[in-house]
Amino acid sequence: MSMLEEVTAISNLGFAAYLLLKGYKLIGNPELDKASNRFIFNFEINKERHKELLYEYSMGDFAKFDSFVLNLKRMLPRPKRSF
């Protein structure tokens, strides 16, 4: 890790995939945050570049694609759990 880079926690799966696509390094394995029940992905990226890429991601087709996938997933029937 360079002196300008730092470890930044990302909980958005789509944005995490976007960072991998852009060549950023995933640090370790994702961990479950029990309080939010979301997985946390740690990346080697500084806060300023993180903000720039988050804006780029949210304004582009990648975020739209992720939104459509999520909407389709919500339409799928959920299997009933048996306890």
BELMOJO-V391649 format. One record per residue. N is the residue number from 1. RES is the residue in one small letter. SS is DSSP state (alpha for helix, beta for strand, coil for the rest). D_FIRST is the distance of its C-alpha to the first C-alpha in Angstrom with 2 decimals. Layout:
N/RES/SS/D_FIRST, N/RES/SS/D_FIRST
This chain:
1/m/coil/0.00, 2/s/coil/3.79, 3/m/coil/6.66, 4/l/coil/8.09, 5/e/coil/6.14, 6/e/coil/7.44, 7/v/beta/8.97, 8/t/beta/12.27, 9/a/beta/15.25, 10/i/beta/17.44, 11/s/coil/20.96, 12/n/coil/22.42, 13/l/alpha/22.58, 14/g/alpha/23.41, 15/f/alpha/20.58, 16/a/alpha/18.10, 17/a/alpha/19.75, 18/y/alpha/19.55, 19/l/alpha/15.77, 20/l/alpha/15.74, 21/l/alpha/18.38, 22/k/coil/16.37, 23/g/coil/13.61, 24/y/coil/10.98, 25/k/coil/9.41, 26/l/beta/11.45, 27/i/beta/10.24, 28/g/beta/13.35, 29/n/beta/16.84, 30/p/beta/18.50, 31/e/beta/20.46, 32/l/beta/23.85, 33/d/beta/24.41, 34/k/coil/28.01, 35/a/coil/29.04, 36/s/coil/28.43, 37/n/coil/28.72, 38/r/beta/25.72, 39/f/beta/22.67, 40/i/beta/19.27, 41/f/beta/16.30, 42/n/beta/12.81, 43/f/beta/10.42, 44/e/beta/6.99, 45/i/coil/9.06, 46/n/coil/10.59, 47/k/alpha/14.22, 48/e/alpha/15.95, 49/r/alpha/14.64, 50/h/alpha/15.31, 51/k/alpha/18.83, 52/e/alpha/19.42, 53/l/alpha/18.63, 54/l/alpha/20.64, 55/y/alpha/23.52, 56/e/alpha/23.30, 57/y/alpha/23.34, 58/s/alpha/26.18, 59/m/alpha/28.30, 60/g/coil/28.11, 61/d/alpha/29.68, 62/f/alpha/26.85, 63/a/alpha/27.69, 64/k/alpha/31.37, 65/f/alpha/30.95, 66/d/alpha/29.23, 67/s/alpha/32.08, 68/f/alpha/34.70, 69/v/alpha/33.25, 70/l/alpha/33.26, 71/n/alpha/36.81, 72/l/alpha/38.00, 73/k/alpha/36.55, 74/r/alpha/38.46, 75/m/alpha/41.64, 76/l/coil/41.51, 77/p/coil/43.81, 78/r/coil/42.22, 79/p/coil/43.67, 80/k/coil/45.65, 81/r/coil/44.45, 82/s/coil/46.94, 83/f/coil/46.71
